Amino acid sequence: MKTIRLDDERIGKLLDSLEASAGVPPDCRRTPRYRYRVKTLVMHMQQQGFSAPVSYLVVGRNISSLGLAFLHGGYVHTNTRCLAQLITSYGTWNDVACSVIRCRYLDGNVHEVVVRFDEEINPAVYCSEAVESRVLLVDDDASIARLTQFQLRQLNAHVDYVPTGEEALEKISKEAYDLVLLDVEMPGLNGLEVAKELRKRGYSGIVVATTGLTQPGDAERCISAGCDKYLPKPYTRNDLSVLLESLRQEPLFSTFHDHPEMKELVRTFVGELPVRLRALEEAVIKQDIAKLQYLCRCLKSEGTGYGFDIISQTAANVEASLLAGQALTLLHKDVNMLIKLCMQARAAVRSGGAVEAQTKEGALDAALPPKEPPAKEPPHQA
């Protein structure tokens, strides 16, 4: 049942107003919250006075590892038992058991409802904004590095830091990064030399040059060396925010992300992917067909076992084309897709995962709708 009688524009303005008036900055919360503006979030509630749970279409506001806030067209009593139907980034869904801890009136018939999950979840499985960006910061200026690390962490980034170009090459050979922030002016191996060496090795990741050199032609020299973008110093927190947002990708989680027995196995598999990525890139740049076939065969064999079917299928397609004698130059798109998928692969870092539908009140368990995706059996539209 849809209970909010507002159009999308008015709902958007109401959500904007709530964010603007929030009393606690997101960076200061014990558990980070992320924007989760899902227009048709399905919530099953065991309301007081109802013998069976009722399914509602509500509007999501934000999500954290511990709970969820949403807009609803009516008052909901504290401690009301609920199941939040959360859609994962790969299109499946989980029922997450929770309880109402707060409900407040906003405007018209609209209330903000906050629920606490029975068990901790990994919000990144359901919300792309919750996915940590992986950044390597390369800068010999310790003062700038400290400030940049602080700003990036405020923007939900995991940051590794090295002060030299030589250490950067070593790090990149072993880890996967969504972004390399590379200072141009460094002693020893400078930033432009690092970028050239990375591209020579076949590195396909995003490299952004950072420098105080802002004269005509400086940006062009950075791009010519192999950098994707140029970020002049001094840059601000907002500059970094815009940069990270422009690079944001949907994460790829294992279909076994919520299986306790598989958690460590999946984490190990994902942790080993960066080395395989570098080997793939090197095989491509050296035109080593035999090595590329071997690497694809391994990914084809292992991907599905660890819950990454799409990696297996893409690797199988590349291997089959190579075995059929197709030229590597014609497989550029498929190989790049395989590399991209391996870059997107993430391990679920939190202990919660999907929460089973176990509740304090037996009526909710017994009377829940059949476990069908919402597209097949949507709630009643009032």
C-alpha positions as CSV (number, residue, x, y, z in Angstrom):
1,M,0.0,0.0,0.0
2,K,1.4,3.4,-1.0
3,T,0.6,5.9,1.6
4,I,2.5,9.1,0.7
5,R,0.4,11.4,-1.6
6,L,3.2,13.6,-2.8
7,D,4.9,13.7,-6.2
8,D,8.6,13.0,-6.7
9,E,9.6,16.6,-6.8
10,R,7.9,17.4,-3.4
11,I,9.4,14.3,-1.8
12,G,12.8,15.2,-3.1
13,K,12.5,18.7,-1.6
14,L,11.4,17.2,1.7
15,L,14.4,14.9,1.8
16,D,16.7,17.8,0.9
17,S,15.3,19.8,3.8
18,L,15.8,16.9,6.2
19,E,19.4,16.6,5.2
20,A,20.1,20.3,5.4
21,S,18.6,20.5,8.9
22,A,20.3,17.4,10.3
23,G,21.7,18.2,13.7
24,V,24.7,15.8,13.6
25,P,27.2,16.0,10.7
26,P,27.6,12.6,9.0
27,D,31.3,12.5,9.8
28,C,30.6,12.7,13.5
29,R,28.3,9.7,13.8
30,R,29.5,6.5,15.3
31,T,28.1,4.6,12.4
32,P,28.2,6.4,9.0
33,R,24.8,6.9,7.2
34,Y,24.5,7.0,3.5
35,R,21.8,8.5,1.3
36,Y,19.4,5.8,0.3
37,R,16.6,7.5,-1.7
38,V,14.8,4.4,-2.9
39,K,11.3,5.5,-4.2
40,T,9.6,2.1,-3.8
41,L,11.2,0.5,-0.8
42,V,9.0,-2.4,0.4
43,M,8.4,-2.6,4.1
44,H,6.3,-5.3,5.7
45,M,5.0,-4.1,9.1
46,Q,3.2,-6.0,11.9
47,Q,1.2,-3.0,13.0
48,Q,-0.7,-2.9,16.3
49,G,-4.3,-3.9,15.8
50,F,-3.6,-6.0,12.6
51,S,-3.7,-9.7,12.7
52,A,-1.3,-10.0,9.8
53,P,1.6,-7.9,8.5
54,V,0.8,-5.2,6.0
55,S,3.1,-4.4,3.0
56,Y,3.8,-0.8,2.3
57,L,5.7,1.1,-0.4
58,V,7.8,3.7,1.4
59,V,10.5,6.2,0.4
60,G,14.0,5.5,1.6
61,R,16.0,8.3,3.2
62,N,19.3,6.9,4.5
63,I,20.9,3.6,5.5
64,S,23.7,2.5,7.8
65,S,25.1,-0.9,9.0
66,L,22.7,-0.7,12.0
67,G,19.5,0.7,10.6
68,L,17.3,2.5,8.0
69,A,15.3,5.7,7.9
70,F,12.3,6.1,5.5
71,L,9.3,8.3,4.8
72,H,5.8,6.8,5.5
73,G,2.3,8.2,5.3
74,G,1.3,7.4,8.8
75,Y,2.3,7.0,12.4
76,V,4.1,3.7,13.4
77,H,4.4,2.7,17.0
78,T,7.9,2.2,18.6
79,N,8.9,-1.5,18.7
80,T,6.7,-2.4,15.7
81,R,8.3,-5.4,14.0
82,C,9.2,-5.1,10.3
83,L,10.9,-6.7,7.4
84,A,12.7,-4.3,5.1
85,Q,13.0,-5.7,1.6
86,L,16.4,-4.6,0.4
87,I,17.5,-5.0,-3.2
88,T,21.2,-5.8,-3.7
89,S,23.5,-4.3,-6.2
90,Y,23.3,-7.4,-8.3
91,G,19.5,-7.4,-8.5
92,T,18.6,-10.0,-5.9
93,W,17.0,-9.1,-2.6
94,N,17.0,-9.9,1.1
95,D,14.4,-9.5,3.8
96,V,16.1,-7.8,6.7
97,A,14.4,-8.0,10.1
98,C,14.2,-4.8,12.1
99,S,12.2,-2.9,14.8
100,V,10.9,0.7,14.8
101,I,12.9,2.8,17.2
102,R,11.5,6.3,16.3
103,C,8.7,7.9,14.4
104,R,8.1,11.6,14.0
105,Y,5.6,13.7,12.2
106,L,7.0,15.9,9.3
107,D,4.3,17.4,7.1
108,G,0.9,16.5,5.7
109,N,0.5,12.8,6.3
110,V,4.2,12.2,6.1
111,H,6.2,10.7,9.0
112,E,9.9,9.8,9.2
113,V,10.3,6.3,10.6
114,V,13.7,4.9,11.8
115,V,14.2,1.2,12.3
116,R,17.1,-0.8,13.8
117,F,18.2,-4.0,12.1
118,D,18.3,-7.1,14.3
119,E,21.8,-7.8,13.0
120,E,24.4,-5.6,11.4
121,I,24.5,-5.5,7.6
122,N,27.0,-4.3,5.0
123,P,25.2,-1.2,3.6
124,A,27.5,-1.3,0.5
125,V,25.7,-4.4,-0.7
126,Y,22.5,-2.3,-1.1
127,C,23.8,1.3,-1.6
128,S,26.6,2.3,-3.9
129,E,27.3,5.5,-1.9
130,A,28.3,3.2,1.0
131,V,31.1,1.6,-1.1
132,E,34.5,2.7,0.0
133,S,36.7,4.2,-2.8
134,R,40.2,2.7,-2.7
135,V,42.7,5.5,-3.2
136,L,46.5,5.4,-3.3
137,L,48.0,8.8,-2.4
138,V,51.5,9.5,-3.7
139,D,53.0,12.7,-2.4
140,D,56.4,13.6,-0.8
141,D,54.9,16.6,1.0
142,A,53.9,15.1,4.4
143,S,51.8,18.1,5.4
144,I,49.7,18.0,2.2
145,A,49.5,14.2,2.5
146,R,48.0,14.4,6.1
147,L,45.4,16.9,5.0
148,T,44.4,14.9,1.9
149,Q,44.2,11.7,3.8
150,F,41.8,13.3,6.3
151,Q,39.6,14.8,3.6
152,L,39.5,11.5,1.6
153,R,38.5,9.5,4.7
154,Q,35.7,12.0,5.3
155,L,34.5,11.2,1.8
156,N,34.3,7.4,2.6
157,A,37.6,6.5,1.0
158,H,40.1,3.9,2.1
159,V,43.5,5.6,1.7
160,D,47.0,4.0,1.3
161,Y,49.8,6.5,1.3
162,V,53.4,6.4,0.0
163,P,55.8,9.3,-0.4
164,T,57.8,8.1,-3.4
165,G,57.3,7.0,-6.9
166,E,59.2,3.7,-6.4
167,E,56.9,2.7,-3.5
168,A,53.9,3.6,-5.6
169,L,54.9,1.2,-8.3
170,E,55.3,-1.5,-5.7
171,K,52.0,-0.8,-4.1
172,I,50.1,-0.8,-7.4
173,S,51.6,-4.2,-8.3
174,K,49.9,-5.8,-5.3
175,E,46.7,-3.8,-4.6
176,A,43.6,-2.7,-6.5
177,Y,42.8,1.0,-6.5
178,D,39.9,3.0,-7.9
179,L,42.1,6.1,-8.0
180,V,45.8,6.9,-7.8
181,L,46.5,10.5,-6.8
182,L,50.0,11.1,-8.1
183,D,52.1,14.2,-7.2
184,V,54.1,15.3,-10.2
185,E,57.1,16.9,-8.4
186,M,58.8,14.2,-6.3
187,P,62.5,13.4,-5.8
188,G,63.7,10.3,-7.5
189,L,61.1,8.8,-9.7
190,N,58.7,11.8,-10.4
191,G,55.0,11.5,-11.0
192,L,55.2,11.7,-14.8
193,E,57.8,8.9,-14.9
194,V,55.6,6.8,-12.6
195,A,52.6,7.3,-14.9
196,K,54.7,6.4,-18.0
197,E,56.0,3.2,-16.3
198,L,52.5,2.2,-15.2
199,R,51.1,2.5,-18.8
200,K,54.2,0.7,-20.1
201,R,53.3,-2.2,-17.8
202,G,49.7,-2.2,-19.1
203,Y,48.1,-0.6,-16.0
204,S,44.5,0.4,-16.9
205,G,43.5,2.1,-13.6
206,I,42.6,5.8,-13.1
207,V,45.7,8.0,-12.5
208,V,45.2,11.7,-11.6
209,A,48.2,14.0,-11.6
210,T,48.3,16.6,-8.7
211,T,50.7,19.5,-9.0
212,G,51.3,23.1,-8.3
213,L,52.5,23.6,-11.9
214,T,49.6,25.4,-13.5
215,Q,51.1,27.1,-16.5
216,P,49.8,26.6,-20.0
217,G,50.9,23.2,-21.2
218,D,51.3,21.6,-17.8
219,A,48.0,19.7,-17.9
220,E,48.8,18.5,-21.4
221,R,52.2,17.1,-20.3
222,C,50.4,15.1,-17.5
223,I,47.9,13.6,-19.9
224,S,50.6,12.8,-22.5
225,A,52.5,10.9,-19.7
226,G,49.5,8.6,-19.2
227,C,47.5,10.4,-16.5
228,D,43.7,10.4,-17.0
229,K,43.1,13.8,-15.3
230,Y,44.9,16.8,-13.9
231,L,44.1,18.3,-10.5
232,P,46.0,21.5,-9.8
233,K,47.1,22.3,-6.3
234,P,45.8,23.6,-3.9
235,Y,42.7,21.4,-4.3
236,T,39.8,21.4,-1.9
237,R,37.7,18.8,-0.2
238,N,35.0,19.6,-2.7
239,D,37.4,19.0,-5.6
240,L,38.2,15.6,-4.2
241,S,34.4,14.9,-3.6
242,V,33.6,15.7,-7.3
243,L,36.5,13.6,-8.4
244,L,35.5,10.5,-6.4
245,E,31.9,10.9,-7.5
246,S,32.9,11.0,-11.1
247,L,34.7,7.6,-10.7
248,R,32.1,5.8,-8.6
249,Q,31.2,2.4,-9.9
250,E,28.6,-0.2,-8.8
251,P,30.4,-2.8,-6.7
252,L,30.3,-6.4,-7.6
253,F,29.7,-8.6,-4.5
254,S,29.8,-12.3,-4.3
255,T,26.4,-14.1,-4.3
256,F,27.8,-15.8,-1.1
257,H,28.5,-12.5,0.7
258,D,26.0,-13.5,3.4
259,H,27.3,-17.0,3.9
260,P,29.4,-17.1,7.1
261,E,31.2,-20.2,5.9
262,M,32.3,-18.6,2.7
263,K,33.2,-15.1,4.0
264,E,36.9,-15.7,4.5
265,L,37.2,-17.7,1.2
266,V,35.6,-14.9,-0.7
267,R,37.7,-12.3,1.0
268,T,40.9,-14.2,0.1
269,F,39.8,-14.6,-3.6
270,V,39.0,-10.9,-3.9
271,G,42.3,-10.0,-2.1
272,E,44.3,-12.0,-4.7
273,L,42.6,-10.4,-7.7
274,P,44.9,-7.4,-7.9
275,V,47.9,-9.6,-8.7
276,R,45.9,-11.4,-11.4
277,L,44.8,-8.0,-12.8
278,R,48.4,-6.9,-13.2
279,A,49.2,-10.2,-14.8
280,L,46.3,-9.8,-17.2
281,E,47.4,-6.3,-18.1
282,E,51.0,-7.4,-18.6
283,A,49.9,-10.3,-20.9
284,V,47.9,-7.9,-23.0
285,I,50.7,-5.4,-23.4
286,K,53.2,-8.2,-24.3
287,Q,50.7,-9.9,-26.6
288,D,51.3,-13.1,-24.6
289,I,48.3,-15.2,-25.8
290,A,49.3,-18.4,-24.0
291,K,49.5,-16.5,-20.6
292,L,46.2,-14.7,-21.3
293,Q,44.5,-18.0,-22.0
294,Y,45.8,-19.5,-18.8
295,L,44.7,-16.5,-16.7
296,C,41.2,-16.5,-18.3
297,R,40.9,-20.3,-17.7
298,C,41.7,-19.9,-14.0
299,L,39.2,-17.1,-13.6
300,K,36.6,-19.1,-15.5
301,S,37.1,-22.0,-13.2
302,E,37.1,-20.1,-10.0
303,G,34.7,-17.2,-10.4
304,T,31.5,-19.1,-10.1
305,G,32.7,-21.1,-7.1
306,Y,33.3,-17.9,-5.2
307,G,30.0,-16.3,-6.3
308,F,31.2,-14.2,-9.2
309,D,29.3,-15.8,-12.1
310,I,29.8,-12.8,-14.4
311,I,33.6,-12.9,-14.0
312,S,33.5,-16.6,-15.0
313,Q,31.4,-16.0,-18.0
314,T,33.4,-13.1,-19.3
315,A,36.7,-15.0,-18.8
316,A,35.2,-18.0,-20.6
317,N,34.2,-15.8,-23.5
318,V,37.7,-14.3,-23.9
319,E,39.3,-17.8,-23.6
320,A,37.0,-19.2,-26.2
321,S,37.7,-16.4,-28.6
322,L,41.5,-16.8,-28.2
323,L,41.3,-20.6,-28.7
324,A,39.3,-19.9,-31.9
325,G,42.3,-17.9,-33.1
326,Q,40.7,-14.4,-32.9
327,A,43.3,-11.7,-32.8
328,L,43.9,-10.0,-29.4
329,T,43.3,-6.6,-31.0
330,L,39.7,-7.6,-31.7
331,L,39.2,-8.7,-28.1
332,H,40.1,-5.3,-26.6
333,K,36.6,-4.6,-25.4
334,D,36.0,-8.1,-23.8
335,V,39.4,-8.1,-22.1
336,N,38.8,-4.6,-20.7
337,M,35.4,-5.7,-19.4
338,L,37.0,-8.7,-17.6
339,I,39.6,-6.3,-16.0
340,K,36.8,-3.9,-15.0
341,L,34.7,-6.7,-13.4
342,C,37.7,-7.8,-11.4
343,M,38.3,-4.2,-10.3
344,Q,34.6,-4.0,-9.1
345,A,34.7,-7.2,-7.1
346,R,34.5,-6.6,-3.4
347,A,34.4,-8.7,-0.3
348,A,31.6,-7.9,2.2
349,V,33.6,-6.4,5.1
350,R,31.0,-6.4,7.8
351,S,29.8,-9.3,9.9
352,G,26.1,-9.0,9.3
353,G,25.2,-9.8,5.7
354,A,21.6,-10.8,5.0
355,V,19.4,-11.1,8.1
356,E,17.1,-14.0,8.4
357,A,13.4,-13.2,9.0
358,Q,13.3,-14.2,12.7
359,T,11.1,-12.0,14.9
360,K,9.9,-11.8,18.4
361,E,6.3,-12.1,17.4
362,G,5.4,-15.4,15.8
363,A,2.6,-13.8,13.8
364,L,5.0,-11.9,11.6
365,D,7.0,-15.0,10.6
366,A,3.8,-17.0,9.8
367,A,2.0,-14.3,7.9
368,L,4.7,-12.7,5.7
369,P,4.0,-12.7,1.9
370,P,5.7,-15.4,-0.2
371,K,9.4,-14.6,-0.9
372,E,8.9,-13.3,-4.4
373,P,10.8,-10.4,-5.9
374,P,8.8,-7.2,-5.8
375,A,8.5,-7.0,-9.6
376,K,6.6,-10.3,-9.6
377,E,4.3,-9.6,-6.7
378,P,4.3,-5.9,-5.8
379,P,2.4,-4.5,-2.8
380,H,-1.1,-3.2,-3.3
381,Q,-1.2,0.3,-4.7
382,A,-3.7,2.4,-2.8
